[in-house]
Amino acid sequence: MPFVLPSICVALPVLNEFENLPVFLENIRAQDYRGPISLFACVNQPEEWWQMPDKQHICENNRQSIEFLNQQNGFSIHIIDRSSKNKGWQGRQHGVGHARREVMQAIENIAHNEDIIISLDADTGFRSGYFSSVVSNLRQHPQYTALSVPYYHKLTGNPLADRAILRYEIYMRAYAINLMRIDSPYAFTALGSAIALTVKNYKSIGGITPKMSGEDFYFLQKLRKKGEILCWNSEKVYPAARFSDRVYFGTGPAMILGASGDWSSYPVYAYQWFDEIRETYKLFAPLYAKDICTPLDEFLSETYVGEKIWQNLRQHAASQGRFVRACHEKIDGLRVLQFLKWRQKQYPVRDEGNLSDFITTFYPDAEAIQLLDINKFSFSLSPIKALDSLRNFLAEKEADQQKSLFNALG
């Protein structure tokens, strides 16, 4: 029986994106993929914005987006109108997480299990072979629940924006590399514009949980608790580096805060704190027999006040293997991040210092060390070229680790 190419269903939230849609649609039309392609777009905003003078330009932008999408052809486009008068979000039920859920539910309702959902944002670029690369990757590795696609922010030429996005990307890459280094099950980067999975796997976890922001992180974490996630692909995506308050946290808000000098929510964490997590991972198996001290005990006692964590997990685990899995689900990606933030408050160290320690410890022969002389390197003062070189160095090291894990799959 000949193989039938699966349909690709592009899941797209749209808010104030009229200027980006033409290029985005051209990128879809330029794909070399020969199977069916459909776009599911949720144009969305809170209903109350129609009554707010400072939001009228967004209301109009969304109206233009719907009109523009209705005029397009060449592939199937499904528009979910959550922006026109009397159709917008009500109360707290709004945001990009709700928009992603709307489009993915629409896809789930009509697509086949083997069809593929590609989650994107309108300001994200991708080359002509992107869709084909995703289909090939997921077909070759059906045992994985999803694909977290590699990313790379292109610089804008705006010094303020470029400095902000480079610092944010350096934070993300240092975080991901350290998670891979300690063999964390949650070693993936959560970007809503860089996720792909089959409809079957989407259904298997009950879909994406709607949140105002951060839905991509919780979505991948949910998928990871079901199975492993691929973190390498032959093609990457290119999210825009722009100041944006469309979401409550993530790239846009990080750039806005960072440009004002506030990077407290996105620090470069000390590599030693990741080592404490790894040491705790190693103790999961021995903990099946009895309680023993772990490096995370103080944090866990503050997080789960009065709860006998290990004892409770033991009572519900039929074997040591299931107990270890339950430990990883309890100390999940969110708890890891919370632990690192907790540590950061205890021992605040300059980001430059933590970054220098990390690179000189694990890459002592790297040319990048020259960029990290603690007496010279500064996120706020060093030339953008130096930050870009450092970003590229970390991107290369992250890709090396991703490819190594990918090649081990066979």
Beta strands, then each sheet from edge to edge (+ up, - down):
strand 1: 8-14
strand 2: 37-44
strand 3: 76-82
strand 4: 116-119
strand 5: 125-126
strand 6: 146-148
strand 7: 195-198
strand 8: 229-230
strand 9: 237-238
sheet 1: 3+ 2+ 1+ 4+ 7- 6+ 8+
sheet 2: 5+ 9-
end
